[in-house]
């Protein structure tokens, strides 16, 4: 009997009327490959309305309900791949990598190659085993198109302690982003609930109920007509937290197609995790780790004439 790790109910909205089923599901499951979606449909794991079997080309009528059954992960081998990584720090307990944009952190829903895990398996021989073969050593993650610092554990003891540190909020995390518009206040604190957007289940949103507390502190570092360079410190780590909070201020991150709109200036959201401060999980020594801005971020900032030198912690 087929086992499922999740069964998802999706209510189609009127605005989605006329879309192909496979295209709609690709939008909903943004981290899934087209082949994975096709496989779900062909294997009978997608039900639309009262139909017993759906087809990829079925056109949505609007307002129907789609049931998607996600099977348990197949037993598979995640292979090392010779993909370059920007290694910022390494010792016998952990490594810290400055992740490139466009890279998924770990295999998921059809992405079993080209991930950061595939690269790490090639370059790092000792990794913790707590998360199994899909996510060896992975303590936390960044969105595919967010660049910056990722901490990876090399043994189980370090992994447990690092996980607890993220959970207990004893790791200081700072990001820098380029936002649309100019802020009324030069700094501020945002404290809201974040949960699934009731109008679009593909997104997260600021909600009044059925959400989790999310806290973001921001400071505007520089601004030009129509754009701002913003330093962000998060006290919680909710899905898409910074992106959702910037949208809630009517200053979406430049290039964020989900919470704002695309831009001719960039192909991804201008968001970078550049600063980590924490005590070493084994030695207890205080550590401050910096992740240099990626070249595409620098290029966009320069073209907009934003002064990235105002990110003081990156200026030694």
N, C-alpha and C positions, 0 to 999 in steps of 0.2 A: 504493500500500500504506500502510495506517495506521501512523503512527509513534507510539510511546509513550515518555513520559519516565520512567515508573515502572510496574512491575507488582507489586502488593502481594498477598501471601497472608495471609489471615486465618483463624485456626482458631476456630470458634465453640465456646463453652463451654456446658456443660449449663444454666447459669443463664440463658442467652439463648434457651433453647428456647421456642417459641411466639411470639417476636417477629416482626413483619413485616420483610422484608428491607430496605425503604427506611428504616424507623425505626432498625434496627440500624446501617446505614451512616451515617445522620445522627449517631448517637452516636459512631461511630468517627472520622469526619471532622468534628470539631467546628467547623471554620472553613468548611465547605462549606454552600451553600444547599440547600434541599430541591429546587429546580429543577435544580441541578447534579447531584445524586444521581439524580434521575428521568431526566435526560438520559443519564447513564452507563448506567443499567439499560436504557432503551429502545433505546440504540444497540448493545446486545450486548456492552458492555465489562465486564459483571459475570457471572461464572459461579459457580454454586453446585453443589458436589458434581460429579456426572457429567452434569448437565443442560447442554445446549448453549446455552440461552437462559433467562434468569431474568425474573421479573415482580416488580414492586414489592410486590405483596400476598402473595408467597410467604411461608409461615410456616416459620421455622427449626426444624429437628428437634433441634438440639444436636449438637455434635461434628463437623459437616461442615466442609469447607474452602471458603472463598469466594475467588475470584480476581478482583481489581479491576485493570483496565487503565486507567491515567491517560493520556489522549492528550496530545500536545504542545499547548502553549498556542496558541489561535487568534491569528492576527494581528488585533489590535484597537486601537482608539484609546481611550485613557483620557482622559476629558474633565474639564476644570476644573469645579468646583462651588463655588458661593458658600456654603461651610460655615464658620462662625466658627472661628477658631483662637486659642489663647492664646499669642501670640508673646512669648517671654521675652528673646531676644537675636537680633540680626541684624547682619551686616557683609557685605562683598563676597564672602566665602569660605564662609560657613555661616549657618544659622539654627538656633535651638533653640526647640522648642515644648513647652509643658506640655500633653500630650495628655489629652483627656477620657476617662473610662471609657466602655466600650461602642463604641469606635471601633477598627476594624481598621486597621493601619498601611498596608498596600498591597493592591491587588487580588489575589485568589487564589480558585481553585475556585468560581467563580460570583459572587463579590463584586467587581463591577466599578464600583460606584458607592457613594458614602457613605463612602469610606475617607479616611484622612489624606492620601494622595497626591492624591486628587481635590481636597481642600481646598487643599493646598499649591500645586498647579498653578494655582489661581485667584489666590492671594495672592502667590506668589513667581514671578517671571518667569524667573529664571536658576537652573537646576538642573543638577547633573552628569548625564552621560549614560551612565556606566559600567554601570548596571544596567538600561538600556533603558527602554521606555515603561511597564513595569509598576511599577518601583521607582525612579523618578528621584530621585537624591540620597539615597536611604535607606541609611544606614550600619549601623544596628542596629534592633531592633524591641522592642516591648513587647506582652504578651498583650492581647487585645481588652479585657478588663475590668480591666487594670492601668492606672492613670493615671500621668502624670508626664513626665519630661524625655526628649525625643527629639532627637538631633542629625541635621541634614540638610545635606548638602554642596551648595554652589552651583556648584562647578566640579570638574573631574576631578582636578586636583592635590590639592585639599583632601580629596576623597573618598578617594584612595589613602592619604594620610597618616593620616586619621582611622581608616580601616579597619585600618591597621597598628597604630595606637595601641590600638584595642580588642583586637586579636589579641595584642599584646605586653603587655597589662594595664597600660598606663601611664595609663589613665583611671580615676580613682577614682569608683566608683558607690555611692551610698548610697540605701537605701529605708527607708520606715517602714511598719509593718504592725500590725494589731490581731490578736492570736492568741487562741485559746481556751485557757483554763486559766492557771495560774500556774507559772512556771518554777522549777525547783529551784535552778538557778544563775543569777545575775544577768547573766552574760556567758559567752560560749563561742565555740569555733571548731569548725566541722563540716567534715570532709574525708572525702569518700566518692567512690565511682564512681556516676554516674547514667546510666541507660540505659532502654530500653523495659521496662516492667513485664512480666515473662514470663507473668503471669496475666491481664493486660489490656493488649493492645497499644495501646489508646487513650491510655494513661497513661505517664508516666515514673516511675521509682522508684529508690531506692537499691539497687544490685545489687553482687554480688561478682565478676562477670565481664561482659565484653562491654559495658562502660560507659566513660565519660570522666570524668576527675578533676574534681571540683567542690568549691570551697572557699567557705564562708560564715562570716562572723564576725557575732555578734549581741550586742546589749546591751539589757537590759530597762530602759526609760525610766520606766515607771510601771505599776502593777498595781492592780486592784480584784478583788473576789471573782469568779473565773471568767474574767477577761480580762486581757491584758497588751498594753501598747504597746511595740513593739520596734523598735529601730534596727538596720538590717542593712547590712553592707558585704560586697559580693561580690568575690572575686578572680578568678572565672571566670564565664562567661555561658552556662551550659547551659540547655536548654529547661526551663522551669518550675522552675528551680533552687531559688529561695527557697521556693516552695510545697511542693516535695518535701522539702526539708530541714526545714521547720517540721513537716510531717507526721511525719517520722522521729523527731522529739522528742516526738511525741504532743501537739503544740500547733498543729494546722492553722490556717490563716488564716481568720478569720471571714468567712463568706459564700462560701467556696471549695467549690463543689458537686462538683468533681472529686476533690480531695484531702482533703475534709472533709465538710461537709454544708451545706445551705442554711440561711438564717437569716431570721427575720421582721424583723431589724434592718436588713438590707441586701440589695440585689439583685445584688451583685457582691463579689468578694474585696476585702477592705480592704488593698490593697497599692498603694503610691505611690512612684515614683522621684522623690526630692526634691533630690538633690545630685549635682553633677558637678564634678570638679576635674581639670584637664588643662592642658597647654601648647597654645596656639593652633597649629593645624597649619601655618600660614604664618609668623606673626610670632614664634612661640615664647613669647609672653607668657603667664604663668600666669593661668588663668581659674578662677573659682569661680562656678558657676551654681546658683541655687536655684529650685525649682519649688514654688510655694505649694500646700498641701493643697487638694483639691477640696472643695466644700461638703458633699457627701454623706459624705465621710470625717470632716470636722469635726463634722457633726451626730451621727454614730454615736459618735464619741469623747466628745462632750459628754453624750449620753444615758447612756453608760456611766460618766461622771464620770472619764474618763481625762484627764490633764493634757497636752494637746498643746503647751503652752508649754515642756515639757521637751525638745522638739525644738529644741535650742539654736540650731542653724544657721539656723532659720527665724525666729528672734527677733532682729530688728535693734534 
